[in-house]
Amino acid sequence: MDEKVASPVTSSHGSSMDDPLAKTDQLKRIYRKIDMRLVPLMFFCYFLQFLDKVIVNYANIMGIAKNLHFVGNDFSWMATAFFIGYAIAEFPQGYLIQKFPVSKVLGFNVLLWGIIVCCTAATQNFAGAAAVRTLLGMFEAVITPALIMITSQWYNKKQATLRTGIWYCGLGGGQVMGGLISWAAQHGSTTSSFQGWRIMFVSVGVFNLFVALAVIFFMPSGVREATFLTEDEKALIEEVLARDQAGAGKKVFKMSGILDALKDLQVWLLFVNTILIVIPSGIITTFSATIINSIFLTPKKSALLNMPAGAISIFATLAGTYVIYYNLPRWLSIIGLLIPTIIGAALMSFAKTNGGALAGVYLINFDVAPLALIYALVGANTQGYTKKVTVNVIIAIAFSIANIIGPQTFQDKDKPKYLPAKITVLGVAGGSIIVTILLRILYGVRNAKTAATRSANGIIPDGHMRLLPPALVVVTGANGFIAQHCVAALLQEGYHVVGTVRSASKVEAVKNSHKRHPGLDVVVIEDITNAQSYLDVLGPLSPAAVLHLAAPFHYNATNFEQEMMIPAVRGSTAILEAAAQIKSIRRIVHTNSFASIYDASAGPSPGKIYTAQDWSPLTYEDGAQADNAPAAYRASKTAAEKAAWKFMESRALGFDLVSLCPSMVFGPFLPEAKPKSIAGVNTSNLLVWAAVSAGRNSALIPTKGPVWVDVRDTAEAHVKALRIVEAGGGRYLLAGGIYCNQELADVSRRLLPKYGDRIPIGEPGKRESHTHFGVSTAETDKVLGIKWRSLEQTLGDVVPQLFEIERGQGA
């Protein structure tokens, strides 16, 4: 691929902190530091809490029941004892999280449960085993609420989804490592009087102690306490969290937060769904090795064969996290992950071959991943510290209840096939799909109600808040006449603007045009018909919106299809293709033309009133086969705009489109952007110049395109199209009114008598409006609320500039 990016960002002001690329790069560096410090520790904590559970699974095939003289369902009750302790301790652990730094509460719990895991090796009977497992459950009850809280303290919602997925992979990692440890310990047990399962518990417990010390001493209590960050870096992280309304919130206990959680239907649907999702996980955690052993009848082989199940858990978790990160709805991802679980449960229950049954055991491990998405839903849809802690505790209780139920489905009387337990997996997975759909309906109803309330109260929707200053807005073709005014209007409103130009030679000119305003950066994108060119430069900036004004066009074309039609269409869709991959973008304001509205084949059409609902009948083929450049131009503008709307209709996107169709754009140049000669004047203003400069006794040239708009009104329309919620998805005609060249001359002579000898007299007072079509901007007026400037205002500002340029004073 040819690289089209010719230069880095340059800025119109000095601070690198205000440079979007520099700021983005700095945030990436900061989050790399945070990730290196936090994510491995969170991963190992979750890895160990699952490893502590899963080694009981392996201990069952290594002889723990025989060595401790279990009878009947003692093993199931030993497994259940853990989750009874887990459930009992949830609210006390929630209180500790509320009262003390989360990371320290987590670290000391890991230390204590490490000691308990070591103590498991010393047990001699069922009572001792059940007691230590109950204590272990009480200390491990902290894990999920603590990790969710820590993740939300440091990461915004989108970032948190990915990090949650990574630390949640500790579950699959524990399953894989547990198999290896079990296999190794079984070998050791042949030469030691200390049974293999006891060796396994001591080894895992000691590793817990090392991780606990790392958490206590190296995991900071919060952003402000992070000694590895500078004050500026802490401020940037806090800004990221504030913009996303993320973070942990103030640690203030509020009874209202608890009551709000208890009255929230969403919370109880999540509670039920967690139970349904985790029941199979409880079975996987405690009995998967037992099921495999019932098939293959060798403990060592069973330990190794259970390891791929952990790899599948990791794959499912990362797949679920990935699709969420790229905007697939969480509820749909949960259902997608439950389908393989149902297939696996069916195979495990009814397959006639060992291979089919083993495949079923592996597939039910997809059920592990939806729980991570439940955690993400809790983090994303719960505000307020007390409510967030309460909901996390409720979900953790559901987790405990499910894990109490899961092992109890395995009854001694049902071995070796345990068919009722396997069918239970089938039933609860199907039930979870139903509850997930109910959650989606609830969220839909609430979102619609909130949107209606906000609209009635004139409140801007949350997603649209990103389009308000100081949001970052990209303006393509920033050196163009209209674009210069759009950039100036955005800067005046307080936006941060990144302008694009097609060559490095234009960068300084654009910067100088706006040197009075900070907040402008300029980038070079040479090929505006290539989506990747946009993506390479704009992707790292995370812009909120784009004003797309860049358009490849010139009247010197000879091959209209290759030089006008193809570039116009590709130029129109390239920015949309890039935006589809830049998830921060919420709106594209697409600058088109009255040419895509006007039907030239209909002629003057007196009495015809064009509106934004009209379309030129010209097709792509008409442009490719046109007889002249103006006809090809009109066809290219029509084809380009239609291509943009077709793109929008063909896929689900995270942004909407606004199309603006300006007529002839007259108006003054920015003070620092006046051309040095008349040759540098834009095409529309050249029409004004031709009408006011030919000489007193010269004939006026015929009027071209008798509809006009002031460039400042055009810029205002762009800003309003960006900011006004209701503008989304609309097409708007920009026109200040009808004109003719005689009117241009008459108004200019009246306003500027000192140029009387240059302005043609013509036929004073003669007008042409009755001889041709008119226009209506009623929809534009209603939605955008533009107060159009009069022709007198526009000519009074631009005509003196044109004469100054002629005298060489515009340099």
C-alpha angles and dihedrals in degrees: 000000000000114000112235099180107101105177145012125253117288124196136217090218136046113245115095088203088069093049105102095215091046091048092047092049090047092052090050090053091047093049091047087058092046092047092050091051102040112023098060091049093048090046093052092047092054091040091054097045089054093041088054088056099041096051087067085059090055093039088063091064091040095063106265091136091053095043093049093040097241118184131194112336096350092121092053090049092048088054090046092051089067092059094044087060089043092055095044092053099047098092095041089049090048089054091051091051089051093047104040138032108291095225092054093048088051094047096051091046090053088051092051096045090049089058091048092051089054090049091055088072089063097055118117104184146017094273093055093045092049092048096052091044090053091051090046090054091051093055095042091051088088096063105087099038090044096050093046090050093047091049092051091048092062110024137054119236096272094044091045093058092059094044092047089053091051097050090041088060084074085083093064090039090056090052093052095044091045089059092051093046091048092049092049093044091051089057091048093051092065091070100032133073086212101085120241095246090055091052088050094054094047093049093050093043093054091051088052090058093055093049091048092056090049091053093047095049105029107032109085120225092233145329093287092051095051105117091186091065128073121230091256091051092050090051091052092051091049089051091053091050094045093052090051093043085237132129128092097285124222115322094236120138112233123179087203089064091057093046091047090054093048092050095046113106089201090062093054093046088052088047092054092042091051091054092049093047096044099048090077089044089055088054092047092048097051109023111024092098089047091053091049090047089053087058101042101022096214120105096205093049091045091054091054094042091054092059097078088059088066091051089053090051090054092047093049092048094049092044091052092046092047096054091047091050088056094049105264105148114262093228091055091048091052091053091046091055093046094057094069087045090058091047090049093049090051092050092045090051104040110016113125096208133063091235092054092048091048090049088053091053089052096046095052086065087078083076089072094068101060090066089065088055090050087055089050091051090052092050094045099044103039122082128187127049098250094045091046092052091046094050091047089053092049091051090047089052089052088051090053094047091051092049090049090052096043100063091041090064086069105079123180090233091061098056140151095026099027090201097170090056092050092049088050089063089054093051100045093047090055090047090052091057090055093049091047090055090050089053090052091051091049092050091047093052092047094047092050091048092048092048091050092049093048092047092050090050094044092246118152113240116252094247091052092052086081089067095061124093132312087034118128112252125186118217112194119209089022093175093063123106096249093037092055090058092045091053091049092049092049093048090049089054091052101257123145106236131201111193123198126213131177100233137032090235090071097052098086093046092055092046092049091050090064103028091127090065126062120213102066126121126176128211132183120237108170101182109051091176092064117083092200091058089059093042095052092056105029100036096076091048096062095213120197096217146355131225101203110204101140111112127171106228142135134163093225093077119129100175099053097188097050097036102035117011101045095042091047094052095041091045089053096050101035094074090048092050090052093045090053087065096043103078096192093067115103104170141021117201104201118201111214130154147257082246089078089055101041122086104212091182090065091063124210093335100192109214094024113126115202119209135174088269091069124091132197109247092222115122134203089260091052089057095045090052098036121140095221143020097253091056091046089049093054091048092047093053091049094047092046094052093045089050090054093052091045089053091053093049095049099064145023109258137181093232139051132225132236119191120205119192110193122190123215104334114219127172149101127306122243109266093248094041104056112135117249092229141015088256089068095054116114119256098254095049089048086064088057091047092051090052096049106034110047094095137272096275098037122112117252115247117239117275116258121205099352096213121091143177134189114252091229091055088048091053091047089052090054093052093046091046086056097047105035111088095207092055091074115115092012135127117215133190114219112207133141092194148284123310142172130201091252089059091049089054095044095049094044093050091050094048097038110032092164088072092049093117091059100044115086115240096210112157105329114221095015113134133187104200092108091057099060146025127298134213138229124208095180094128092047091049091049098048105028098028096215117178100210119223118238122248088247091058093048098045092043089061103036104039095061088050091053092053090046090053090051091053089052094250095120094075 
